Amino acid sequence: MRLVAEPLRSLVEVDAAFDELVSETVEQLVAIGDLVERRVVSDAAQLVFLGMPRFVKLSEHSALLLGARPDGTPILDEELMPFVELESGARFLRLPDDALETVESALSGQGLAQLSREQWSHPPRVEDVEQYLQDLARRAKAGVRAGIIDEAQVFDPSTRPSYYRGRWTTFQGVDDGIVLLRRPQAYGADRWSVGWAANAIIETLVDLPIDAKSRACDEAWRIMAALDRTRNQPLPARALPAARGRVTIDLFSPPPAWLHRQLVTLGYPVVRGRGALVSYSIREETQEHLRGLLTDIMWVKWIQQEGEQDGI
């Protein structure tokens, strides 16, 4: 982020809003798959790498392009580049409907590796929320001793699920059981961890991600949703009535990478709905697919209009 911002300081106003834009862009590139996060085993550092050129087939004549070539080399040759379209931060190759060549043969000939939709989106497996938290509790209890965590930000599950930014508090004692927290580091973003608390003290900690193929924040947002569901105040999601064949989906918590990848291929971001953290416009025929994912994996409660729950 600093490498992007510093050269621009004499050209544009680099302020907090600009830094937030750069941060959101990096997050989107990681979520889509153009940039890839990997943990280095030697020192447990989380590094970001340039993704290799890949594609996800959407139809015989369309595909999502991922990654890049080093040194600014175009990802495709000059014959195919005119058919590349940009939409909500993602790049799509859309060949003419009457094209004789399929995207598979065209892109494989350019040296791009093909990913299936499942390999690309990689959603977590569907689990019962109680079983999910029981497994998480066992892992947290088997973690390392917590030590001093006074500067950590702790997730407060008693707060309103529809207001994500207001759900974090400083450490001042916690309820017994699973605790989700973010711990500051000397370099880089805060470290996400899950702990086990007894007698209002966090005894053990496990750093996220537990699944090496997942991102720490994605696991943390799912843990938040699970804790909300067991407190009978599930995370809301809102589907506004269809207009011109499209439906607006309002989310009140950040979408994990697997969900973000679904949203950018089935729709595009729009101006946030009232109270929402992010909003997407999707095709009406894809609504049930997305609703099913959010219900089964994030245990959300669907609301149909503004003002229906928690004063949203």
Secondary structure as UniProt FT lines:
FT   HELIX           2..5
FT   HELIX           6..8
FT   TURN            9..11
FT   HELIX           16..32
FT   STRAND          35..40
FT   TURN            41..44
FT   STRAND          45..50
FT   STRAND          54..59
FT   TURN            60..61
FT   STRAND          62..66
FT   HELIX           70..72
FT   TURN            78..80
FT   HELIX           81..83
FT   STRAND          84..87
FT   TURN            88..89
FT   STRAND          90..94
FT   TURN            97..98
FT   HELIX           103..108
FT   TURN            109..111
FT   STRAND          113..115
FT   HELIX           117..121
FT   HELIX           129..141
FT   STRAND          144..145
FT   TURN            150..151
FT   STRAND          153..155
FT   TURN            157..158
FT   TURN            161..162
FT   HELIX           164..166
FT   STRAND          168..170
FT   STRAND          177..183
FT   STRAND          191..198
FT   TURN            199..200
FT   STRAND          201..207
FT   TURN            212..213
FT   HELIX           216..230
FT   TURN            231..232
FT   STRAND          236..243
FT   TURN            244..245
FT   STRAND          246..251
FT   HELIX           257..266
FT   STRAND          267..270
FT   TURN            274..275
FT   STRAND          278..283
FT   HELIX           284..286
FT   HELIX           287..297
FT   STRAND          301..303
FT   TURN            306..307
FT   TURN            310..311
//
